[in-house]
Amino acid sequence: MPARTLPGVLSDAAAQRPDAEALVFGDVRLTFSGLQAEVERFAAAALAAGVRPGDRTAVWAPNRVRWVVAALGLTSVGAILVPVNTRFKGEEAQHVLASTRASVLVVDNAFL
């Protein structure tokens, strides 16, 4: 069996069941095809911003729709995901960024 990735599983689900609900959070409801489109848009923006395969990319955001889209978008371009705990203070987050040598930090603007 070939190795599977989360972005690959999403792509398969979007192809097989495009109109099935993939993600529900509060009033937000995304189908597999809708989630795939959001992930592809984020991935394109990450590539345009200079993210490359193997880059360590941190996401400091609550576990909501934007976190899922960012995580899947970054991993779909081959970046290494570095989740940052939302309860961390600035110094703690800085330690994670420095110790992982993250080159990018994605933050949900509503979070901070």
Secondary structure, DSSP 4 states (H G I P E B T S, - for coil): -----HHHHHHHHHHH-TTSEEEEETTEEEEHHHHHHHHHHHHHHHHHTT--TT-EEEEES-SSHHHHHHHHHHHHTTPEEEE--TT--HHHHHHHHHHHT-SEEEE-TTT-
